[in-house]
């Protein structure tokens, strides 16, 4: 599937991010990844943990049905 028009948007977003990083550290020739805040990391991990718990819970219910 080919999506037309999104590559231009993504490239402009990447350019803006590169510019922000270079402005923060103009001597650096490498583009560094921005750091993730602890609160964002915790939110992402909580979402992943909840998704894993949901799949485990559904599997457990299905197993109980099979064995009943």
C-alpha positions in Angstrom: 0.0 0.0 0.0 1.4 3.4 -1.0 0.3 6.5 0.8 0.9 9.7 -1.1 1.7 12.9 0.7 2.9 11.6 4.0 6.6 11.3 3.2 6.7 15.1 2.8 5.1 15.7 6.2 7.5 13.2 7.9 10.5 14.6 6.2 9.6 18.1 7.4 9.0 16.9 10.9 12.4 15.2 10.9 14.0 18.3 9.6 12.5 20.4 12.4 13.7 17.8 15.0 17.2 17.8 13.5 17.3 21.6 13.6 16.2 21.6 17.3 18.9 19.2 18.2 21.6 21.0 16.3 20.6 24.4 17.8 20.9 22.8 21.3 24.4 21.5 20.5 25.9 23.3 17.4 29.4 21.8 17.8 28.1 18.3 17.4 28.1 16.9 13.9 26.1 13.9 15.0 22.3 14.0 15.3 21.5 12.8 18.8 18.2 11.2 19.8 16.1 13.4 22.2 15.9 11.9 25.7 12.6 10.6 27.0 11.1 11.9 30.2 10.5 9.4 33.0 6.8 10.3 33.1 6.4 9.4 29.4 8.4 6.2 29.8 6.2 5.2 32.8 3.0 5.9 30.8 4.2 3.8 27.9 5.3 1.0 30.1 2.0 1.0 32.0 0.1 0.9 28.7 2.2 -2.1 27.6 1.8 -3.8 30.9 -2.0 -3.3 30.8 -2.1 -4.8 27.2 -0.1 -7.8 28.3 -2.3 -8.3 31.4 -5.4 -8.2 29.2 -4.1 -10.9 26.8 -3.1 -13.1 29.8 -6.5 -12.5 31.4 -8.4 -13.5 28.2 -6.2 -16.6 27.8 -6.9 -17.6 31.4 -10.7 -17.3 30.9 -10.5 -19.3 27.6 -8.5 -22.0 29.4 -11.0 -22.2 32.2 -13.8 -22.6 29.7 -11.9 -25.4 27.9 -11.2 -27.2 31.1 -14.7 -26.8 32.6 
